[in-house]
Amino acid sequence: MLRRVSRSAVSALPLAIAARNYNVGLFVNPTRQPQLTQEQRDKVVINRDEWPAEFKNYDQEDPYKELPAWIEGMTTLQYFTWGMELVFIWHFYECVFIPKGL
């Protein structure tokens, strides 16, 4: 019995290594985005007239002021279930549409 277990573990090793290299749901080669210098940040102008109507009355003091009603009433279990659904959709997409980087 012990030989059978050790043999199956050794035969599963290449599969485990291949699965680890696949990095499902993770970025394969993340590249750092260029950051603005302080002088460039001072020159940035935010024109709120071009924003969609939903974002024009955004208040930094109270960011949850315009929170949709369906989010307000969600429980912890509903957040967990919603997260599981998103994970399933993400992994199903990666299984069907294989990323071009692989």
N, C-alpha and C positions, 0 to 999 in steps of 0.2 A: 504494500500500500504506500509506503514512504517513497519507494522508487518511482511509483506512478505519479505521485504528487510533485516530486522534484523534476521529473521529466516534463510534466505539463507546465511547470513554472518556467523552465528553461526554454521550452518551445513558445511560450507566450511573451518572452522578453522582447524579441524583435517587433512584435505587434504593439507592445506597450511603448517602445521607443518611437515607433512611427506615429502613434497616436499623440505622444508628447510633442513631437516636432510639428504636428498639424496646428496646434494652438487654437482650438476651436473657441471662437468668441473673443480672441485676443488679437492685437495688432502684431503682425509678423515682424516687420521692421519699422518701428516708429521713428520718425525723423522729427527733430526739434524745429518748431516753427520760429522764424525770425522775430525777435522782439524789437519794439520801438525804443529808440533812445529817449531820454527825457525831453530833448528839444523837439523831437517829432511828436511826442505825446502832448506837449503844450500847444502845438499847431492844430491838433485834431479839433474839428468843430462838429458838434452833434446837432443836426437839423431835425427836430422833432416833427416838423411839418410833413416830412416824407414818410413818417411811420404809419403803419395801419391804424385804423381807428381804435382797435382793441388796446393798443399800447400807448396811445397819446396821453391818457390820463394816468400813467404809471406814477405811483408815489413811492419814493425810496424809503420813506419813513414807515409806510405800511404796505409792503409788497403783496400781501394777501388780501387786499381790499376788494379786488375784482375776481376773487376765487370763484370758479363755477360751483353751482349748488351740488352737482353730483360728486365732486371731490370732497366737499365739506362733510357729507354724511357717510363717507367710507370708513369702515372699521379696519382694524389691523389685519384680520383674516381676509378681507376683501383686497387690501393692498398686497398681501402675500399671494393670493390667487391671481391677481392681475400681473404681478411680477413673474409668476410661473408661466402664465400665458405668453408673456413677452419673450421669455427664455425659450419656450417651445418654438415660437415663430422664428426667432433668430437662428436657432440650430436647424430647424427644418429648411429655412432658406439656404443656409450654408451647405446642407446635404444635397439639395436639389440644384442650386446654382453654385458650383464650386468656384471659389475666388480665383481670379486669374493669376495671382501671385504664387500659386502652388503648382 
